Amino acid sequence: MTEPLRLGIAGLGTVGAGVVKIIRQKAALLEARSGRPISISAVSARNRVKDRGVPLDSYAWEDDPVALAKRDDVDVFVELIGGSDGPAKAATEAALRAGKDVVTANKALLAHHGQALAEAAEKAGAVLRFEAAVAGGIPVVKALTEGLAGNDITRVMGVMNGTCNYILTRMESAGLTYDQAFAEADGLGYLEADPNLDVGGIDAGHKLSLLAAIAFGTQVAFDAVELEGIGRISIEDIRQAADMGYKVKLLGVCQMTGRGLEQRMSPCLVPATSPLGQLEGGTNMVVIEGDQVGQVVLRGPGAGEGPTASAVLGDVIDIARGTRVSTFGQPAASLELAKPAQTATPAPYYLRLILLDKPGALAKVAAALGEAGVSINRMRQRSHDQNTAPVLIVTHKTTRAALDNALAAMVGTKVVEGEPVALRIEQV
Amino acid sequence: MTEPLRLGIAGLGTVGAGVVKIIRQKAALLEARSGRPISISAVSARNRVKDRGVPLDSYAWEDDPVALAKRDDVDVFVELIGGSDGPAKAATEAALRAGKDVVTANKALLAHHGQALAEAAEKAGAVLRFEAAVAGGIPVVKALTEGLAGNDITRVMGVMNGTCNYILTRMESAGLTYDQAFAEADGLGYLEADPNLDVGGIDAGHKLSLLAAIAFGTQVAFDAVELEGIGRISIEDIRQAADMGYKVKLLGVCQMTGRGLEQRMSPCLVPATSPLGQLEGGTNMVVIEGDQVGQVVLRGPGAGEGPTASAVLGDVIDIARGTRVSTFGQPAASLELAKPAQTATPAPYYLRLILLDKPGALAKVAAALGEAGVSINRMRQRSHDQNTAPVLIVTHKTTRAALDNALAAMVGTKVVEGEPVALRIEQV
């Protein structure tokens, strides 16, 4: 095993260039830890002439990542192109068909094609690893797939989109509106080209679907993730939540219940004193609950050159050491088709609604809840001078279905302006 | 690889019995994840007739763990006996000599004999894994050895003795004296037979020395860990720390500096709002800092049947999957003898001393600090009616050597009663 492990790196953005830099700068360290040298045979990107702050002359160049993936002098194809389809998918498939191991940071690719790619990897006797695709530098895929493999996993939760957490934290700490905090994040370059990937919860939903597959031995089912973005969260919600001892987080939760697999990525209230509640800014956190271990919390940087490159290198070193673990922790053929839960585990909910100033309005709202079987834990109507009054309600534990019935009935009474905001209070 | 992986388990206390239970109850899950069945061939313990809540009849019994370790029908020797020498060491050595892989939860054994055992394992082509020896259920050995292997590790910190953290938390939250909190922990069965292993920092020091070896590629050097227990911490210290925005934790820190390897396990002040400061009760936390990843924080249960068994099973599943990683992350022969740093990285310190009520006493204390080159950031003398006055000082960043000179000079002035308390304020 003293032959070098030879990489082909496709995609030379921030992360790709970072991986090249580390391999150049830490050759001795990587060799000591891997038991063999790690070298780069060839690289590929769209633009050959761009200066990436690292010399690339000593590596072969391929314009076409598919050609890179198939090169005889490449043992491991490192996919840092991004995107669920197109060249990333074509090159990953080509690499696996050619029996190459693959390391990728591409959550979208795996969320949409994880099962097919895992099957292709196994058919070819190759491994497909994706630590960098989930929660950046936090070695959470490894913790779940390997370190905690002796557990029946009961629930996995995570704040896995740093941009959303940054926006929510700034709204709270600086009193910014959602639009102001969004603009600030945009100015700092934190948002994806399509911002809905971030604030719509899609990016974080991709990550959640990968963790769910490992946790529960199921085929990746991104389409079954209930997605709700943070666009409707107001300062008012954040302040009221704080007042009651909660923080608002874009929280992913997956759990297996008698009703099937629940996967949700939505703004939730979590206790301010919990590790999730204390998480600020762009940091990510994943909480894993197992029947033996109890609760394990992992926290770290969710994005950026160094953290993502660290995760890529972790996978590369595993391969150099000869570690061969199934993509989702067990053979792809043994992964079950998850039955999506039709209704989420009951929880208390936070409701904010605007009441029109009509006689009996509050009574109608209370009746709508009561008739749907939703009981009220706390209610507060704020003083007001206009024709509308903000009302805040915290329910006792209820099903989302009952709550939705109540909300529909409320809107039907015509004493409520617009759509009420309903946020789950997650028991963490 | 569909042959079962056959275990021999030595030591059937809480953890050993827990491992047996999981292997019996989760056979299908473990086989799916491992790619092969995991079975138990034989077990060993001191008392054969004791009821351990799990049937053992189907396993061969060995009175002698050394005999168990050498059995032909054992692939992996699981050492859960404990103790740095005696039967645990003899049986582990016998297993490795016989070419068996070893999984152990024994921090004392590895802290004292880690280098020799790692060499023995490599000589025999065996692996020696010890996830359960450090921070219970938190997969921190794996995170450091594998997931973060692409980093130059700059510092590792940890609260790794749940009993000490329980005592300190109870002193703070319930206003108990050290002796009261100690008695409470003892009543709950939290203390080792020799309590100094806990409150003297020895147990946590063992764990720190193992993480340092992995982090810095050095031979385990437990004897070089600066150890200081929590026995001198008073409620007064905890209250004053809280008043200044700090918490008192028994904190392990290791870092490689130009002066050599620092390894300290001592009560420190950490910011109350940091993840370490927010840690309460028996939970453990390890903070890993790498040049690429930045800061990764892992938190979870540090002891107990389920968490420790979870860690043991993680190692067993790795072996079943064919994962072969060097004991400390690189070949034992390549681990360097660490030069211990003669002096710790400078830091601010918290001092508490009892001043005798003599004219000029405070001036003498201030002079002792100034002459040693230690400058004062904050000082507070409390009102008093007796003949002595408590004085609290927070210094600017200083070396421990300068501080010790100052403390010696202070005591020499005879205006200070007893020994001052000096606690490092760790920058986390």
Interface residues (C-beta under 8 A of the other chain):
Chain A: G18 I22 K26 L29 L30 A32 R33 S34 G35 E131 G137 I138 P139 K142 A143 E146 G147 L148 A149 G150 N151 D152 G217 T273 P275 Q278 G290 D291 Q292 V293 G294 Q295 V296 V297 L298 R299 G300 P301 G306 P307 A309 S310 A311 V312 L313 G314 V316 I317 D318 R321 G322 T323 R324 V325 S326 G329 Q330 P331 S334
Chain B: G18 I22 K26 L29 L30 A32 R33 S34 G35 E131 G137 I138 P139 K142 A143 E146 G147 L148 A149 G150 N151 D152 G217 T273 P275 Q278 G290 D291 Q292 V293 G294 Q295 V296 V297 L298 R299 G300 P301 G304 G306 P307 A309 S310 A311 V312 L313 G314 V316 I317 D318 R321 G322 T323 R324 V325 S326 G329 Q330 P331 S334
